[in-house]
Every structure is written in C-alpha cells, then in structure tokens.
Amino acid sequence: MNGQAKLLVKFMSGADNRYIIPVYQRNYDWTQKQCKQLFDDLVQVSQTERKRHFFGSIVSTPASGGSGSDFLIIDGQQRLTTVSILLVAVSNLISAGKVACSDPMLVRYIRENFIVDVYASDERKLRLKPIKDDCRAFDKLVDGDEEEFERDSHVTQNYDYFCTRILAGEITPEKLVDAIKRLEIIDIFVEQDENPQLIFESLNSTGLDLTEADKIRNFMLMGLDAETQNEYYEKYWNKIERFTDYHVSDFLRHYLTLKQKRIPNINAVYFTFKEFVRKQGLSPDSYGSLLSEMLFYARIYGRISFVGDFEWAVSRKITATLRRLSLIDVSVSYPFLLALFSAMEKGEISESEVEKSLECVESFVFRRILCALPTNALNKIFCTLDSDIRRLNKNGFPYSSVLVYVLESKSGSADFPSDKDFALAIREKNVYKMQKKNKQYLFDRLENKDSVERVNIVELMDSDDEKNRLTVEHVMPQTLSADWKRDLGENWKTIFETRLHTLPNLTLTGYNSKLSNERFLKKKEIEHGFRDSGLNINKIFLKFEKWTEAEMNERTNALVSEMTALWPYPKTDFVPPADSLDEVTLESADDLTGRKLVSFQYAAEPMQKTSQWVDMYTSVAKMIFYEDYAPMIAIASSKKMAEIAFNKDGDSSWFGLGQGIFLYKANSTVAKLRVLEKIFDAYGKDKSELVLSLQPEKPAES
C-alpha cells in the first residue's frame, strides 16, 4: 500500500483512467450540508489565493477483469463523486449559456479531462461509474436533458444546489475550477495482492463515516470476485436497501435479534454480524444463501415498517392493525413480528392466527402505555417471545393461544395490565400530558374504531393549518370561572385537581379557542360546539345538560366499556405441558428454596445452563461487575452490604469478582437472590432482566 500527496485533478485525469465505485460501497449520500461546506471552502481558497486545500484521502485498487486503467474506489467515493457533480454543473451551465465564461476552452477541458473518456471503446464513456441508482442519475446529468433528471436522487439534488450557488455569481466558473485544481488528497494505492477489506476496516475503525450496514455490505461483498459482487448486489443487497427504505442498519439489528435471541448494541451491529457469520460456520461461498434469507426478512420488514408502501396480499385487518401500531412506534416488537410473519409466509400459521396475535400485541403494548409501565422491559419480552411460544407449544396449540398465555404469565415490569388496572388508568391517567404520538393513537382509535370510513385524526391533529386542525379540548376547562365552580359543586377543587387532564374530561375539537372556558351548555349548543361536531367521540355529550363529577363518572364507565373492547384482555385455554419449565424473573422470585435451577439468562447475554444456584449467582454478579466497576467498588467501600467486600483472598466462602472485590457465596438460595436484588438496585437495573428457568414443582401428594 502506497500513499502520497497529490492534487485531486492529477488523480482524476489521465488519458484513459476510469474510476468505479464497487457495489459493496454505500450509496452516494452527501447532503446539502457537506456540499455547502465544499463550495464555501472553494470560494475561500479562491479569495485567499491559497495554494493547497486538503480534501482527505482516496483509496483505490486495480479493478480485476477491467483494463489497466480501471480502478476501484475503496474509500473516498463521496468526495470524488461530489467534485465530479460540481464539474458537470459548471460545464452544463456554461454550455447552456446560463453563466458567462471568458475561457472558451473550459467546457472541453472539464469534460475531456474529468468527465468523459473520449477514447473508451465501451458504450458508456464516462470516467466515473457510481453504484447502480447513482450511476443512472449521474449519467443523466452529463446528458444534460433536465426533463430526464432523477429528482429524488442525492446526485441530482446536489447538482441543483451547486447550480444555484454558481448562478448566484459569488465566484466565476474560471475561478471555481481553479480552486478545484488546488484540492489536495492523499492518494492511497492498494496492490491487488493486498487485502482491501482489512485496509478498509482500518481506515474506518472509528465508524464515523460508515453505517453498520455499510460495513456489513463491505464485509460480505468485498472478498468476492467482481462478477459475483455485482450479481449479489443486484439480486440481494440493492433489494434489501429498497425494502428497508435504506434503513439497513436498523433492519439488520432486528434480524440479528431474531436469529440470536439477544439484542446487539446499536453501535456494534457489524461486529455482532461478523461473529454470527463465524458461529454459523459460513464462508463466502455460502453468502448467497445468507443474503437470500436476509432479503426474505427484509421484505417482511418493509411491509411492517412502511405499511402500504409494498404490495402484500394480507387481510384488511392485518394492514389496519399494523398501521395503528406504527403510530405508537413499536419497533421494539419487530424481531417478534419478523418471526410471526415469517411463519405465515412459510404456511406454518394461518392469516387468522396472525390477526389474533397482532390484536394481542396491540392490547398488550397500549395497556402498558396507559398504565405507565416501563418500556425498556419490552426489549427482552419481544426478543425471545417467538422462541418462548415454540418452546411451550409441544402439542400443536394455536399460536395465538400460546402467545396470550406467555404474555399474561408476565409479572412486575413485564406485566400485561388487567381490566381492573386498565380501568383505573382510564379514570386517573393524565392523558393530556401523554406523548404526542400515543395521544394521537388513542384518539384515532376511539374515533374510528374498526370503521372503513375513517377520519384521519392523526393528520388533523398534526396539521399546520389552524382552520383544519384538531386539538385536545378540556370539557371542564383549565381555568375555572365562578360559574364553573358553582356548577361543579362544593367539591370543585378536588374534582378539578384530580380529573382535569384525565381522558373522561378530554375530547377533540377544531374550535378550541371558540369553546375556551365557556360553561358546558354553551360548549354544547354554540355554533361549532359539541352538537355541531361531526366526530363520533363528541356524541356522548349530547345526552348531558351539565358537566359535573356524576357526568364524568358516567363517561368514565362508557370509556371503560368501550376501551376494554378495543384493547381486550384476551382469553386462552392453553395449559403448558406438565414437563415445561417454570420461568421466573428476579423481580417475581419469591422463596425458591428447594427449587431446581435449569438455566438462566441475564439481559441480552446468551442463556446459560446450570443446576447450581451458586454458579448463577456468581456469574450474574460478575457480568454486572464487568459492565461497570464503579458501583460495586462503592458498595464495598461503604460497607453497606456485608456480602460485598475487599480482600478476601484464600477464603473459600468468597468469590473474586476482580479489582480486589469479593462476593460472599456461602449463603442460602433466598439470600443469594436478595443480594442480586440489591446489586440490581445499585446499578439501576430492571430486575426482569434476569430470567430463571426452573424444574416444575411436583404436585403435593394427597
């Protein structure tokens, strides 16, 4: 590998040099922000007459199977492509007579030295060959027919930006090209017998420029021959990009969660993927089958993430439920949904079972939102939900029935709120202060239910047009007049403080300012008041002549009845086989004395099999300790927990965690669990992250 400082124009020119962006590179994605910085820099270079301006590095290698002047761009394609776009903009504007130029040879100089290889025997004679979609957009820019330009492409959008800047006249075309001539790069040339993948990883070890998906694509394609690279890119990777709307890193994180039953760190998806490939024993020869599987799941991902954007022959009920789920952003459930729809696509479960499963998931998620249960518990739940169902379902029970059983077996922070808890939240929850997306979802569901004729509540609540915007209206207003206090009665203050922001006192209106703090009857009868409202949610107010605690209670009861039907607590007749393992979390573990441990799983770590409580105890404590030494050292220093101490070398009753910290282990099962609870509390961890699998208890003898 050789590197030397060189002017960019020296790198780009050459009698017949051509630069190919290999398919394993990311798409061109510089935005106006980067283009503005480049153009501003060039203006400054010209104004200050600076001789050189450093423009980063470009790494190239000979293209196998190409001519001796064909080079693959391993790194620096964004810079090279952007300057090429800028030069095309200069050339086109001069040729079209839109900008004055005193040098009659400038267009020819640009096109023949940097854009077109006039001596090429190929039909396509351009020096730069970007990736598929970028290439098509770039070629159309060079052709110059604006009606054919691909306006959705970053290539075209940046071309338009450069044209706007050039036409503004802050720098002449001649001076702009002269400034480009002063851009200096480090030209790094990689010989064919060197490993471009390792060089690429080294150059991008900071991960600042490349997404996790970029690195995974390079890992899979870079080591293949050029023909196979192009085949796999066209057949698999480009389609994966399209189905995921280019959110490939997010998709791959969900895919790995599905496959490994643990959630990769968001910044370590690439390394997790490499380890996954290694553990699967996959070689480059088998990457085609892996990419095929990834494409299968990417199709599902696109359909559940971007509902309606991709053709899918599923029921209206499935589509409607997925649309609603997208409103409250349940991406945490995607690993489970990928498994669910994969089973449907493979014919393992019916469409009807999918409908029931989605209804259960929607009820589970929204009941938890309204009851203010922590969302972080959902990560672990959905990570293993499909495998939990399959582990229990040994006798071919309906999938949705087992799903209901698994979710309703959860407790603590993973709880599926009961009808009683849900009703209490309907009565007491401060809905007005809920997250915007959750509030919109709630009112949309209450208004439309399952009707085909829908009012687009979300769009109307989001509208920038005040005349067509729906806002949340307090029936009992936020500022009470003397009349309102009198209407509410002697307990007006308590009613106001406890019921103001609750759902029974809230509705939607397009005339919030007009209703304002008016008394109830006026809100009802005024023009555009409740009587004139076209919203179903406001029909209940027509039966009332006043708005007091009694009416609020009546609406509360109506909402409870309505909402427990919309978000039901599902029933199941599934009973797990007698030999199924019992699962408890640290949060729900009571006295487990005498119970036989089979395995445990902490957070997203792999499940570990052991029958020894002490092994589980010390392993979990050590994993937590190595996440962060500081809290455990603080515990030992404070002497607040007798079971964690310094310097117990040689004492077999103590287990060394590291850094001179020891954990007391000669205690009972109950005591071990209590110590772990204290450690979890000290670290601020959710106790449901530790799952213990136990042998089922034997029934008592009669």
PAVO-708563 format. One record per residue (C-alpha): residue in one letter; x, y, z. Coordinates in steps of 0.5 Angstrom, whole numbers, plus 500, padded with zeros to 3 digits. Example, Ala and Ser with C-alpha at 12.3 -4.5 7.8 and 13.67 -1.06 7.14 Angstrom:
! PAVO-708563
A525491516 S527498514 
! end
This chain:
! PAVO-708563
M500500500 N503507498 G501514500 Q503520497 A500527497 K497529490 L493534487 L486532486 V486534479 K492530478 F489524481 M482525477 S486526470 G490521466 A489519458 D484513460 N483513467 R476511470 Y474510477 I469505479 I465505486 P464498487 V458495489 Y460494496 Q461501498 R455505500 N450510496 Y452517495 D449520501 W453527502 T447532503 Q447540502 K451541509 Q457537506 C456541499 K456548502 Q462546506 L466544500 F463550496 D465555502 D472552502 L473553495 V471560495 Q475562501 V481558497 S480563491 Q479569495 T485568500 E489565494 R491559498 K496554494 R493548497 H487546501 F487539504 F481534502 G482528505 S484521502 I482517497 V484509497 S484506490 T486499488 P486496481 A480493478 S480486477 G478484470 G478491468 S483495463 G490497466 S487504467 D480502471 F481503479 L476501484 I475507490 I475503496 D475510500 G473517498 Q468516494 Q463521497 R469526495 L470524488 T463524486 T462531489 V467534486 S465530479 I458533480 L460540481 L465540475 V459537471 A455543474 V460548472 S460545465 N453545464 L451552466 I457555461 S454550455 A447553456 G449560457 K447561464 V453563466 A459568463 C466565462 S472568459 D475562457 P472559451 M476552452 L474551460 V468546458 R472542454 Y478542459 I473540464 R469534460 E475531457 N480531463 F475529468 I468527466 V469523459 D474518457 V473520449 Y478514447 A474509451 S471503447 D465502452 E458505450 R459508457 K465513456 L464517463 R470516467 L466516474 K462510475 P458510481 I453505484 K447503480 D442508482 D447514483 C450512476 R444513473 A443520476 F450522474 D449520467 K443524466 L446530469 V452529464 D447528458 G444535460 D437534459 E433537465 E427533464 E430527465 F434528471 E432524477 R430529482 D430524488 S437522488 H442526492 V446526486 T441531483 Q440535489 N447536490 Y448538483 D442543483 Y445546490 F452547486 C448550480 T444555485 R451557488 I454558481 L449562479 A449567485 G455570482 E460569488 I465566484 T466566477 P467559473 E474560472 K476562479 L472556482 V475551477 D482554479 A480553486 I478546485 K485545482 R488547489 L485541492 E490536495 I489529497 I493523500 D493518494 I493511497 F494506492 V493498494 E496493490 Q492487488 D495482493 E494486499 N487485503 P483491501 Q478489507 L483490512 I485496510 F478499509 E477497516 S483500519 L481507515 N474507518 S476504525 T473510528 G466508525 L465516524 D463516516 L460509515 T454506518 E454499521 A450497515 D456500510 K461496514 I457489513 R456490506 N463491505 F465485509 M460481505 L462483498 M469486498 G472479498 L468476492 D470477485 A467483481 E462479477 T459476484 Q460482487 N455485482 E451479482 Y450479490 Y449487490 E443487484 K440480487 Y440482494 W443488497 N440493493 K433490494 I435490502 E436497501 R430499498 F425494502 T428498509 D428505506 Y436505506 H435504514 V439497513 S443498520 D436498524 F434492520 L440488521 R440490528 H433487529 Y435481524 L441479529 T436480535 L431475532 K437470530 Q441470536 K435472542 R439478544 I440485542 P446488539 N449494542 I447499537 N454501535 A456494535 V452491530 Y457490525 F462486530 T456482532 F454480525 K461478524 E461474530 F454471528 V457469521 R463466524 K459462529 Q455459523 G461457520 L459461514 S464462508 P464467502 D461461498 S455461503 Y454468503 G449468497 S444464502 L445468507 L444474503 S437471500 E435470508 M436477509 L432479503 F426475505 Y426478512 A428485509 R421484505 I417483511 Y421489515 G419493509 R412491510 I411492517 S415498518 F412502512 V405500512 G402500505 D409502501 F410495499 E405490495 W402485500 A397480500 V394480507 S388482510 R385489511 K385487519 I393486519 T394492515 A390496519 T393494526 L400495523 R398502521 R396503528 L402500531 S406505527 L403511530 I406509537 D413506534 V413499537 S420498533 V422494539 S417489537 Y420488530 P424482532 F418478534 L414481528 L419478523 A418471526 L411472526 F410474519 S416469517 A412463520 M405466516 E409466509 K412459510 G405457512 E406455519 I401459522 S394462519 E393469517 S387469522 E393467528 V397473525 E391477526 K389475533 S397475535 L397482533 E391484537 C394481543 V401485542 E397492541 S393491547 F399489551 V403495549 F398500549 R395498556 R402498559 I403505556 L396508559 C398504566 A405508565 L409501566 P417502563 T418501556 N425498557 A422491559 L419490552 N426489549 K427483553 I420481552 F420481545 C427479544 T425472546 L417472545 D417467539 S422462542 D418462548 I412461545 R415455541 R419452547 L412451550 N408449545 K409442544 N402440542 G400444536 F396449540 P394455536 Y400460536 S396466539 S393462545 V400461547 L402468546 V397470550 Y399465556 V406467555 L405475556 E399474561 S404470565 K409476566 S409480572 G413486575 S415491570 A413486564 D406485567 F400485562 P395490566 S389487568 D382490566 K382493573 D389496572 F387499566 A380502568 L384505574 A389508569 I383511564 R380514570 E386517573 K392518568 N394524566 V393523559 Y394531557 K401530558 M402524555 Q407523549 K404526543 K404520539 N401516544 K395521545 Q394521537 Y394514537 L389514543 F384519540 D385516533 R383509536 L377512540 E374516534 N375511528 K375504532 D375499526 S371503521 V373503514 E370510513 R376514517 V377521520 N385522519 I385524527 V393524527 E394528520 L389533523 M392534530 D399535526 S396540521 D400547521 D393550518 E389553524 K383552520 N384545519 R387543526 L384539531 T386540538 V385537545 E379540549 H378540556 V371540558 M372542565 P377548563 Q384549565 T382556568 L375555572 S370561573 A366563578 D360559574 W364553573 K366553581 R359553582 D357548577 L362543580 G359544587 E363544594 N368539592 W370543586 K377544588 T378536589 I375535582 F379540579 E386537581 T384530580 R380530574 L382536569 H387532565 T384525565 L381522559 P374523561 N375530561 L378531554 T376531547 L377534541 T375540537 G377544531 Y375550535 N378550542 S379558542 K372559541 L370554546 S375556551 N373557558 E365557557 R360553561 F358546559 L352548556 K355554552 K360549549 K355544547 E350549544 I355554541 E356554533 H361549532 G360546539 F359539541 R352539538 D355541531 S361537532 G362531526 L366527531 N364521534 I368522540 N363528542 K356525541 I356523548 F356530551 L349531547 K346527553 F348531558 E346538561 K351540565 W358537567 T360535574 E363529577 A357525576 E357526568 M365525569 N364518572 E358516567 R363518561 T369514565 N364508565 A363509558 L370509556 V372503560 S367499557 E369502550 M376501551 T376494554 A373492548 L378496543 W384493547 P382487550 Y385483556 P385476551 K383469554 T387463553 D385456554 F393454553 V396450559 P403448559 P405441559 A407438565 D414438564 S415445562 L420449566 D418455570 E420462569 V421467574 T425474574 L429476580 E423481580 S418476582 A422471585 D420469592 D422463596 L426459591 T429454597 G429447594 R427449587 K432446582 L435451577 V436449570 S438455567 F439463567 Q439469562 Y442476564 A440482560 A442480552 E447475554 P446468552 M442463556 Q447459561 K445452563 T447450570 S444447576 Q448450581 W445457584 V452459586 D454459579 M448463577 Y449468583 T457469582 S456469574 V451475574 A455479579 K461478575 M458480569 I455486572 F461488575 Y465488569 E460493566 D462498571 Y467497576 A465503580 P458502583 M461495586 I467499589 A463504592 I459499595 A465495598 S468502600 S461504604 K461497608 K453498607 M453490604 A456485608 E456481602 I461485598 A468487601 F475488599 N481483600 K478476602 D484472598 G484465601 D477465604 S473459600 S467463603 W468469598 F468469590 G473474587 L470479582 G476483580 Q480489582 G480486589 I473486590 F470479593 L462477594 Y460472599 K457466597 A456461603 N449463604 S442461602 T439461595 V434466598 A440470601 K443470594 L437473591 R437478596 V444480595 L443480587 E437485588 K441490592 I446490586 F441491581 D438497585 A445500586 Y446499578 G439502577 K438496573 D431493572 K430486576 S426483570 E433483566 L435476570 V430470568 L431464572 S428457569 L426452574 Q424445574 P417445575 E414444582 K412437584 P404437586 A403435593 E401428595 S394427597 
! end
